[in-house]
Amino acid sequence: MDEALLYALAAAGANLAGGLVITSASPRGRGTQRVLIAFGAGFMLAVAFLEMIPHAVETGTSAPMGVMLGYLLVHLTQHVITPHFHFGEETHHDEMAGRWVGVAALMGLLLHTFFDGVAIASGFGVSEALGVLVFTAILLHKIPEGVTVASIMLASGNSRPRALAGVGLLGLTTVLGVLLAEHVEPLRAHGLALSAGVTLYVAASNLIPEMQKERTWTSALGVFLGFGVYFGARLLTGGEH
């Protein structure tokens, strides 16, 4: 648990980095961000399909339902309850809509970031190698995640300190996910399956659509590069997990 907590703190730091990056965004920076989003999506899909789901299935027959539930929970919070949410930088300023729009987007991400922590703890609960792979998958989308919340809050009229506070709250919920995964029985039993569904949603329904907004070869190839790097990382962490 101590090791998982340290990794969760590192992931929370990446959230904060994303929030700070948005204050100095540039067209070149946005292009780089889109490539990194594509790369992260490929890596996350590989870890979810080839690591998290198989290990979750080994723990019991309810794993497929847990994966689906995790997927649907994130869809509910990000695209049903939350009126305005998309992954990536918000470039349309709409202060007339009210500051609550940015706060609502933040609330929509909290369940997702909580399960980031659950995923890290669940991965390390299986093996150190799986924990490192899951952490890497989560880390790859943490900076864009911070960018998302900070930019939406700024665009809806919230102050810079309030935007950074929101990003900090995302990091705290990731740490909370690690802490509760050990002590809450449903999370201990089904956390890996639930977080696999969350990971699938973030990769396939958040990151991939954001990357596809601008059809470039670099972004398209970034997804495949993410898959390729996963296999390299798997070898480095010992192959079979």
C-alpha positions, 0 to 999 in steps of 0.5 A: 500500500505504501508503494501504491500511495507514492505512485498515486502522489506522483499521478496527483502531481501530474494533474497539477502540472497539467493545470499549470501548463494551461496558463502558457498554452500555445498552438504548438503546445496544443499539437504536442498535447494531441499527440500525447493524448493519442499515445496515452490512449493506445497505452491505456487500451493495451493495459486495460484489454491485455492486463487489467481485464484478464486479471480481473476475470481471474478473481471471479465471474462477476468481472465482466459486469464490474467492467461494464459498471465502471464504464457506465458510471463514468459515462453517467458522471461525465456526459449525463449529469455534467452538462458541458464536458470534453477532454482536452483544452477548452478554447471557447470562453463562455462566462455568461454560462456561469462559473458552475459550468467549470465546477460541474466539469470538475465534479464529473471528473472526480469519480474518474480520478477516484478510480485512478487511485483504485486502479493503482492500488488494485494493480499493485495488489496483483503484482508490482509489475502490473501496478507499474503498468497501470500507474504508467497508463494513468500517468499518461492522461493525468496532464491532459486531465489537469488541462481539461479542468483548469481550462474549462474553469477558466473559460467559465469565469473562475479565477486561476487560483480556483482552477488550480484548486480544482486540479488539486482536488482531482489529485486528492481523490486519486490518493483517496482511491488508493487509501479506500481500495484497501479498506472498503470490501467492494473496492478490494473485491471488484476494484480492478474490474471497475477501474478497467471499465473506467480506463476503457472509457477514458481511453476510448470515449475521452482520449480517442475522440479528442485526438480525432478532432484534427486528423493528422498522421502523427496523432493517428500513429500515436495510438499505435505507438502507445500499443508498441510501447506497452509491449516494451514496458511489459518486457521490462517489467518481467513479461508475465504478470 
